[in-house]
Amino acid sequence: MNRMHWAVVGGTALGLVAGLFMGWRFLIKPLEVKRQEKLADKAQLEDKLKETKQRAAQYEKFQAEAENVRRDLEFYSRRLDDPLSKEQLYAEVASLVKSLNLKNPGYGIEDKPDPKMAKQEVTLTYSGDLDQTGQLLNACVSQPNIVMPLSLELVRNEDANGIFRESLGAKFVFAVLSGVNKVTR
């Protein structure tokens, strides 16, 4: 083996090392940089997808809540259609009193102006017991119009000798919300 042989072997080895370095530097390294960029883009897109899925789930939740609010609004709108006339309200209160067998009933109706809704206050006085009072409150809640209790005063009934009787005197004031002001609709 002579010098020439070692020069060829050394040149070949040096060429091979230089070729590998140049290949890595100009081919593999740019591809690795692009790969890293693509992986970063993929991670960013996965985060965006996760966020979008969360928003979609919230949208469905908000859509369901909006539907519930719409149904509630429709329910109350049906109960607040047109104001009742005094005759209709007297008839409803009389029917309520009769169905509960309240003794010594007396009632009065007064319109209360309100910028948002028509409100009629009913003052009902009667003699009865606590069970009948509970039934009256329950019946008021189940009326077709919204009935809002305002006050209830219970007075112990005594006879002339001061002996307590089993019935109570009651003054029940409630408001009947029966119509939305047409301007606010």
C-alpha positions in Angstrom: 0.0 0.0 0.0 1.4 3.1 -1.1 0.7 6.7 -0.5 -1.7 7.0 -3.3 -3.8 4.3 -1.9 -4.0 6.1 1.5 -4.8 9.4 -0.3 -7.7 7.7 -2.1 -8.9 6.0 1.0 -8.5 9.3 3.0 -10.2 11.3 0.2 -13.0 8.8 0.0 -13.5 8.8 3.8 -13.3 12.6 3.9 -15.8 12.8 0.9 -18.1 10.4 2.7 -18.0 12.4 5.9 -18.4 15.7 4.0 -21.3 14.2 2.0 -23.0 13.0 5.2 -22.5 16.4 6.9 -23.8 18.2 3.9 -26.7 15.8 3.5 -27.6 16.2 7.2 -27.1 20.0 7.0 -29.1 20.7 3.8 -31.5 17.7 3.7 -32.2 16.2 7.0 -32.0 19.2 9.3 -34.5 21.3 7.3 -36.8 18.3 7.2 -36.5 17.9 11.0 -37.2 21.6 11.4 -40.3 21.3 9.2 -41.3 18.2 11.2 -41.0 20.1 14.5 -43.1 23.0 13.0 -45.8 20.5 11.9 -45.9 18.9 15.3 -46.3 22.3 16.9 -49.1 23.1 14.4 -50.7 19.8 15.2 -50.6 20.5 18.9 -52.1 23.9 18.3 -54.9 22.5 16.1 -55.6 19.8 18.7 -56.0 22.6 21.4 -58.2 24.6 19.0 -60.3 21.5 18.4 -60.7 20.8 22.1 -61.7 24.4 22.7 -64.2 24.3 19.8 -65.7 21.1 21.2 -66.1 22.8 24.6 -67.7 25.8 23.0 -70.1 23.5 21.1 -71.0 21.8 24.3 -71.7 25.2 26.0 -73.7 26.3 22.9 -75.9 23.3 23.3 -76.3 24.0 27.0 -77.1 27.6 26.4 -79.5 26.6 23.6 -81.3 24.3 26.1 -81.4 27.1 28.7 -82.8 29.5 26.1 -85.5 27.0 25.3 -86.4 26.7 29.0 -86.6 30.4 29.3 -88.8 30.6 26.2 -91.1 28.0 27.6 -91.3 29.8 30.9 -92.0 33.1 29.2 -94.7 31.5 27.1 -96.2 29.9 30.2 -96.4 33.2 32.1 -97.6 35.0 28.9 -100.5 32.7 28.7 -101.4 33.4 32.3 -101.1 37.1 31.7 -103.3 37.4 28.6 -106.1 39.9 29.1 -107.1 41.8 32.3 -110.1 40.3 34.0 -113.2 42.5 34.4 -114.4 43.1 37.9 -117.4 40.9 37.3 -115.2 38.0 36.2 -112.9 38.5 39.2 -115.9 38.7 41.6 -117.3 35.5 40.0 -113.9 33.7 40.4 -113.5 34.8 44.1 -117.2 33.8 44.8 -116.5 30.4 43.2 -113.4 30.0 45.3 -115.2 31.0 48.5 -118.1 28.6 47.7 -115.8 25.7 46.9 -114.0 26.0 50.3 -117.1 26.6 52.4 -115.7 29.8 54.0 -118.1 31.4 56.5 -119.1 35.1 56.6 -117.3 35.9 53.4 -116.7 39.5 52.3 -114.5 40.7 49.5 -113.5 43.9 47.7 -111.5 44.5 44.6 -109.3 47.5 43.9 -107.4 48.2 40.7 -103.7 49.1 41.4 -102.0 50.9 38.5 -98.6 49.6 37.5 -96.6 50.6 34.4 -95.8 47.0 33.5 -98.9 45.0 34.3 -102.6 45.3 35.3 -102.9 44.3 39.0 -106.1 44.0 40.9 -106.0 43.6 44.7 -108.6 41.5 46.3 -109.3 41.8 50.0 -111.2 38.7 51.3 -112.4 38.4 54.8 -113.9 35.2 56.2 -114.3 32.9 59.2 -112.7 29.5 59.0 -110.0 27.3 60.4 -106.3 26.9 59.5 -107.0 24.0 57.2 -109.4 26.1 55.1 -106.8 28.9 55.0 -104.2 26.4 53.7 -106.7 25.2 51.1 -107.4 28.8 50.1 -103.7 29.5 49.6 -103.3 26.3 47.6 -106.3 27.1 45.5 -104.9 30.6 44.8 -101.7 29.1 43.4 -103.6 26.8 41.0 -105.8 29.6 39.5 -105.5 30.2 35.7 -104.2 33.8 36.4 -101.2 34.5 38.6 -102.4 35.2 42.1 -99.8 36.7 44.4 -100.5 36.7 48.2 -99.8 40.1 49.7 -100.9 39.6 53.4 -102.8 37.3 55.6 -104.1 38.4 59.0 -105.6 35.8 61.4 -107.7 36.9 64.3 -108.7 34.5 67.1 -112.5 34.4 67.3 -113.9 34.4 70.8 -117.5 34.3 71.9 -119.2 36.8 74.2 -117.9 34.9 77.3 -114.3 35.1 76.0 -114.1 31.4 75.2 -112.0 30.6 72.2 -113.9 29.1 69.3 -112.3 26.8 66.8 -112.6 29.2 63.9 -110.5 32.1 63.0 -111.3 35.4 61.5 -109.1 36.0 58.5 -108.3 38.9 56.2 -106.5 37.8 53.1 -105.1 40.3 50.6 -103.8 39.1 47.3 -103.1 40.6 43.9 -104.3 39.1 40.6 -101.9 39.8 37.8 -104.0 39.4 34.7 -102.6 41.4 31.9 -99.3 42.8 30.5 -99.3 46.4 29.6 -99.6 46.5 25.8 -96.9 49.1 25.4 -94.1 46.8 26.9 -94.8 43.8 24.6 
